[in-house]
Amino acid sequence: MSAAGLANAPTPVPLTILCLSASWGGLEINTVKLAGWLLERGWPVELIGLAGSPLAAQAQRQGVPICYLSNPLRAVDVPAAWRLRTALRRHGARVLIVTQNQDLPLAVLCKRWRAPHVRLVYQQHMQLGLAKRDLLHTLRYRALDAWLTPLPGLAQQVGEKTHMDMRRVHVVPLGIELERFLHPGLTTQQAREELQLPATGQLLGLIGRFDEGKGQQFVVEAFHQLRRQFPEQELHLVLVGEVTKNNQPASHYRATVLDRIRELELMPYVHIRDFTDQPQVAYRALDVFLVASVNETYGMVTIEAMAAGLPIVATEAGGTPEILVNDETGILYPLGDTQAWLTAVAWCLQQPAQAKEMGLRAQQTAIRTYSHHQQCALTEGILYQLL
């Protein structure tokens, strides 16, 4: 850029990102990542989170400035709105980005009551579910200066299920640090050694927290049938994930999955590993990536697997059909259809050259669409328009 161009370039302004979630999943991970990326790009960023939450701990580890807030009274929590306004003023925030839907009522209350000058932006991570065209939601969404959604299909949902001004809705795909997956810095053999996985054989993998909606039990049952269908092949299944803290149903679900693995005598062939801050190692160790989610809004692990160049077999549910093109960048199968799953995985195993080509096509799509640099640039362009 020329000296004149640099002089005319917009200057980043202080902004705050609000997420009072006590959980740790894709939404929270993406929130911390966005804060860190914008910080690296020169934006004075402060994150507001719940004290003692995994999000707060991760922000501290990554050097993201954070302050703490609780919101026990939700939409009518006037004291919390006052504390939020105080935090915004102390930071000099010109923009407030909200990443969790449950925090929108507090943010809107703060903006309407005490901080009308702050631009309010909602970054959507989940599907809308039921229609939200009632008066309360209409007034709430009217306070938004911008609504960022990661997929065109989700933007269409906003138009169909709300009275949101669609001129304020922008499609901004959530991105990943592509370089980590394009060039993981180790061979498949080294990755397997690092994760203590079998050195030989075909490894199928599913990455995601243990939760009924992620489909680990379906995959275990289907894998059992796959091994019976191909008894001569050395097949292994890798499940990477943990249970969300203080989530009793998820803990019970994980125990049920483990019990079933033992009942089917699959213990030598199913390998469970915890989440890692080096996910590229897990992808590098695999031959085929599996997505079995019941309704994944926006599968970050799917995008990571695409960037890693893996053939992907995924449920035709949620936002996944918008991310993967069936038979071109992945294979989609109807939710819960074991036979379709078996057919798709068998094709990957029996046609390795064609499966590799499919993975490379997915990788090129990831490079074009899902870079975190592109996400940040698109977000910045919207913020500068608002300012």
C-alpha positions in Angstrom: 0.0 0.0 0.0 1.3 3.5 -0.8 2.0 6.1 1.9 -1.2 7.9 0.8 -3.2 4.7 1.1 -1.8 4.1 4.6 -2.7 7.6 5.6 -6.3 7.1 4.4 -6.8 3.6 5.9 -9.4 3.4 8.6 -8.2 3.3 12.2 -9.3 0.5 14.5 -11.4 1.7 17.4 -11.9 0.1 20.9 -14.4 -2.7 20.8 -15.8 -5.1 23.3 -17.0 -8.7 22.8 -19.6 -10.1 25.2 -20.1 -13.8 25.9 -21.4 -14.8 29.4 -21.4 -18.6 28.6 -20.3 -21.1 31.2 -19.8 -23.8 28.6 -16.9 -24.6 26.3 -17.8 -25.5 22.8 -17.6 -24.1 19.3 -19.3 -20.8 20.1 -16.9 -20.0 23.0 -13.8 -21.2 21.2 -14.7 -19.0 18.2 -15.4 -16.0 20.5 -11.9 -16.2 22.1 -10.3 -16.7 18.7 -12.1 -13.7 17.2 -11.0 -11.5 20.1 -7.4 -12.7 19.6 -7.3 -12.2 15.9 -8.8 -8.7 16.0 -6.3 -7.8 18.8 -3.5 -9.0 16.5 -4.9 -6.8 13.7 -4.6 -3.7 15.9 -8.1 -3.4 17.4 -8.2 -2.5 21.1 -10.3 -5.5 22.2 -11.7 -6.3 25.6 -13.7 -9.5 26.2 -16.4 -9.6 28.8 -17.1 -13.1 30.2 -18.3 -15.0 33.2 -15.8 -15.3 36.1 -14.5 -18.9 36.4 -15.7 -19.9 33.0 -13.6 -21.9 30.5 -13.9 -19.0 28.1 -12.3 -16.6 30.7 -9.5 -19.1 31.4 -8.7 -19.5 27.7 -8.8 -15.7 27.2 -6.2 -15.3 30.0 -4.0 -18.0 28.5 -4.0 -16.3 25.1 -3.4 -12.8 26.6 -6.8 -11.4 25.6 -7.9 -8.6 28.0 -11.0 -9.7 29.9 -13.3 -8.3 32.6 -16.1 -10.2 34.3 -19.8 -9.8 34.5 -22.7 -11.9 35.7 -26.3 -11.5 34.5 -28.6 -13.6 36.9 -31.8 -11.6 36.1 -31.3 -12.0 32.3 -33.5 -9.6 30.3 -34.5 -7.4 33.2 -31.1 -7.3 34.9 -30.8 -3.5 35.3 -27.7 -3.7 37.6 -25.9 -5.9 35.1 -26.8 -3.5 32.3 -25.3 -0.7 34.4 -22.1 -2.7 35.0 -21.9 -3.5 31.3 -22.3 0.2 30.5 -19.5 1.0 33.0 -17.2 -1.5 31.4 -17.9 -0.1 27.9 -17.2 3.4 29.1 -14.0 2.4 30.9 -12.7 0.7 27.7 -14.0 3.5 25.5 -15.8 0.9 23.4 -17.4 2.2 20.1 -18.6 -1.3 19.2 -20.2 -4.2 21.3 -20.2 -7.6 19.6 -22.5 -10.2 21.2 -21.8 -13.8 20.3 -24.3 -15.7 22.5 -28.0 -15.2 21.8 -28.8 -15.3 25.6 -26.8 -12.2 26.1 -28.7 -10.1 23.6 -31.4 -8.9 26.0 -28.7 -7.5 28.4 -26.8 -5.9 25.5 -30.0 -4.3 24.1 -31.1 -3.1 27.6 -27.7 -1.5 28.1 -27.7 0.2 24.6 -31.2 1.6 24.9 -30.9 2.7 28.4 -27.4 3.9 29.0 -25.2 3.5 25.8 -27.0 4.6 22.7 -23.8 5.7 21.0 -22.3 2.1 21.0 -22.8 0.1 17.8 -24.4 -3.2 18.6 -23.4 -6.2 16.5 -24.7 -9.8 16.9 -22.5 -12.7 15.6 -24.9 -15.6 15.0 -23.6 -19.1 15.9 -26.8 -21.1 16.3 -29.9 -21.7 14.2 -33.0 -19.6 15.1 -35.3 -22.5 15.7 -38.8 -21.2 16.2 -40.0 -18.0 14.5 -39.2 -14.8 16.4 -41.5 -12.3 14.8 -43.3 -11.3 18.0 -43.1 -7.7 19.3 -40.4 -8.4 21.9 -38.0 -10.0 19.5 -38.8 -7.4 16.8 -37.9 -4.5 19.2 -34.8 -6.4 20.4 -33.5 -6.9 16.9 -34.3 -3.4 15.9 -31.6 -2.3 18.3 -28.9 -4.2 16.3 -26.7 -2.2 13.9 -25.5 -5.4 12.2 -26.2 -9.1 12.3 -23.4 -11.4 11.2 -24.3 -14.9 10.1 -21.9 -17.5 8.8 -24.0 -19.1 6.0 -26.5 -17.9 3.3 -29.0 -20.4 4.5 -28.9 -18.9 8.0 -29.3 -15.4 6.5 -32.4 -16.7 4.8 -33.7 -18.1 8.1 -33.3 -14.6 9.6 -35.4 -13.2 6.8 -38.1 -15.8 7.2 -38.3 -16.0 11.0 -37.8 -12.4 12.1 -38.7 -8.8 11.2 -34.9 -8.0 11.1 -34.0 -5.3 8.5 -32.1 -7.5 6.0 -30.0 -4.6 4.9 -28.3 -5.1 8.3 -27.7 -8.8 7.8 -24.3 -9.8 6.5 -22.9 -13.3 5.6 -19.5 -13.7 7.2 -18.2 -17.2 7.3 -16.4 -18.2 10.5 -12.8 -18.9 9.7 -9.9 -21.0 10.9 -6.1 -20.6 10.8 -5.6 -22.5 7.6 -1.9 -22.8 7.8 -2.1 -25.1 10.8 -4.0 -27.7 8.8 -2.4 -27.1 5.3 1.1 -27.6 6.7 0.8 -29.4 10.1 4.6 -30.0 10.3 4.5 -33.7 10.8 3.8 -36.9 8.9 0.8 -39.2 9.4 3.1 -41.7 11.1 4.5 -39.0 13.5 0.9 -37.8 14.3 -0.2 -41.4 15.2 2.9 -41.8 17.4 2.1 -38.5 19.2 -1.5 -39.6 19.9 -0.5 -43.2 20.6 -2.6 -44.6 17.8 -2.0 -47.7 15.7 0.8 -47.2 13.2 -0.9 -49.3 10.6 -4.5 -49.8 9.3 -7.2 -47.3 8.3 -8.2 -44.8 10.9 -11.7 -43.2 10.9 -12.1 -40.2 13.2 -14.8 -38.1 14.8 -13.9 -34.9 16.7 -16.4 -33.3 19.0 -17.5 -33.1 22.6 -19.4 -36.2 23.9 -23.0 -35.3 23.4 -26.0 -37.1 22.1 -26.2 -34.5 19.3 -22.7 -35.3 18.1 -23.6 -38.9 17.2 -20.7 -40.9 18.8 -23.0 -43.8 19.6 -24.3 -44.0 16.1 -20.8 -44.1 14.8 -19.8 -46.9 17.2 -22.7 -49.0 16.1 -22.0 -48.4 12.4 -18.3 -49.0 12.9 -19.1 -52.4 14.4 -21.0 -53.3 11.2 -18.2 -52.0 9.1 -15.7 -54.3 10.7 -18.0 -57.2 10.1 -18.4 -56.2 6.5 -14.6 -55.9 6.0 -13.1 -58.5 8.3 -9.9 -58.6 6.3 -9.1 -54.9 6.8 -7.4 -53.4 9.8 -9.9 -50.7 10.8 -9.8 -48.4 13.8 -12.1 -45.6 15.1 -10.8 -42.5 16.9 -13.1 -40.4 19.0 -11.5 -37.1 20.1 -13.5 -35.2 22.7 -14.5 -34.6 26.2 -17.6 -33.9 28.2 -18.7 -30.3 28.8 -18.0 -29.4 32.4 -20.9 -29.9 34.8 -23.1 -31.5 32.1 -24.6 -34.6 33.7 -26.5 -35.8 30.6 -23.3 -35.6 28.5 -21.4 -37.5 31.2 -24.1 -40.2 31.2 -24.0 -40.3 27.4 -20.2 -40.8 27.3 -20.6 -43.6 29.9 -23.2 -45.2 27.7 -21.0 -45.0 24.6 -18.1 -46.6 26.5 -20.3 -49.4 27.8 -21.5 -50.1 24.2 -17.9 -50.2 23.0 -17.1 -52.9 25.6 -20.3 -54.8 24.8 -19.3 -55.0 21.2 -15.8 -56.0 22.1 -14.4 -53.0 20.2 -11.9 -51.8 22.9 -8.8 -52.8 20.8 -10.2 -50.8 17.9 -11.8 -47.7 19.3 -9.4 -45.1 20.6 -10.7 -42.2 22.7 -8.5 -39.1 23.1 -9.0 -35.8 24.9 -9.3 -32.5 23.0 -5.9 -30.9 22.2 -4.8 -27.4 21.4 -3.1 -28.9 18.4 -6.0 -30.3 16.5 -4.0 -30.5 13.3 -2.2 -33.5 14.8 -5.5 -35.5 15.1 -6.5 -34.7 11.5 -3.1 -35.7 10.2 -3.4 -39.1 11.9 -6.7 -39.9 10.1 -7.7 -41.5 6.8 -11.4 -40.6 6.8 -13.2 -37.9 8.8 -16.7 -38.5 10.1 -19.5 -36.1 11.0 -22.5 -37.6 12.7 -24.1 -34.6 14.2 -27.9 -34.4 14.5 -28.1 -30.7 13.6 -24.7 -29.0 13.3 -25.3 -25.3 12.6 -21.8 -24.6 11.4 -19.3 -27.4 11.8 -15.9 -25.9 12.5 -14.4 -29.5 12.7 -15.8 -30.1 9.2 -14.0 -27.0 7.9 -10.8 -28.1 9.7 -11.1 -31.5 8.1 -11.6 -29.8 4.7 -8.4 -27.7 5.2 -6.5 -30.9 6.2 -7.6 -32.5 2.8 -9.4 -35.4 4.3 -12.3 -37.3 2.7 -15.4 -36.5 4.8 -18.5 -38.5 5.4 -21.1 -36.3 7.0 -24.8 -36.2 8.0 -27.0 -34.3 5.6 -28.3 -32.1 8.4 -28.1 -28.6 9.8 -25.7 -26.3 7.9 -23.4 -29.1 6.7 -25.0 -29.3 3.2 -24.1 -25.7 2.7 -20.5 -26.4 3.6 -20.0 -29.7 1.7 -21.1 -30.4 -1.9 -22.3 -34.0 -2.0 -19.9 -36.3 -4.0 -17.6 -33.3 -4.8 -16.1 -32.1 -1.5 -17.7 -34.8 0.8 -20.2 -37.5 1.0 -23.5 -36.7 2.7 -25.8 -39.4 4.1 -29.3 -39.1 5.7 -29.3 -38.7 9.4 -29.3 -42.1 11.2 -29.1 -44.1 7.9 -26.5 -46.8 8.8 -26.6 -48.5 5.4 -25.9 -45.1 3.6 -23.0 -44.5 6.1 -21.5 -47.9 5.4 -21.7 -47.4 1.7 -20.0 -44.0 1.9 -17.2 -45.1 4.2 -16.7 -48.3 2.1 -16.2 -46.1 -1.0 -13.6 -44.1 0.8 -11.7 -47.3 1.8 -12.0 -49.0 -1.5 -11.4 -46.0 -3.7 -8.5 -44.2 -1.9 -7.3 -42.3 -5.0 -10.7 -40.8 -5.7 -11.3 -40.2 -2.0 -8.0 -38.3 -1.9 -9.1 -36.2 -4.9 -12.3 -35.4 -3.1 -10.4 -34.3 0.0 -8.2 -32.0 -2.1 -11.2 -30.4 -3.7 -12.5 -29.7 -0.2 -9.2 -28.3 0.8 -9.3 -25.8 -2.1 -12.8 -24.7 -1.0 -11.5 -24.2 2.5 -8.6 -22.0 1.2 -11.0 -19.9 -0.8 -13.7 -19.5 1.8 -12.7 -20.2 5.3 -9.5 -18.2 6.1 -9.7 -16.4 9.4 -8.0 -13.4 7.6 -11.1 -13.2 5.3 -13.5 -13.4 8.3 -11.6 -10.6 10.0 -11.5 -8.5 6.8 -15.2 -8.9 6.2 -16.0 -8.1 9.8 -13.8 -5.0 9.8 -15.4 -3.7 6.6 -18.8 -3.9 8.3 -17.6 -2.2 11.5 -16.0 0.6 9.5 -19.3 1.2 7.7 -21.1 1.4 11.0 -18.6 3.9 12.4 
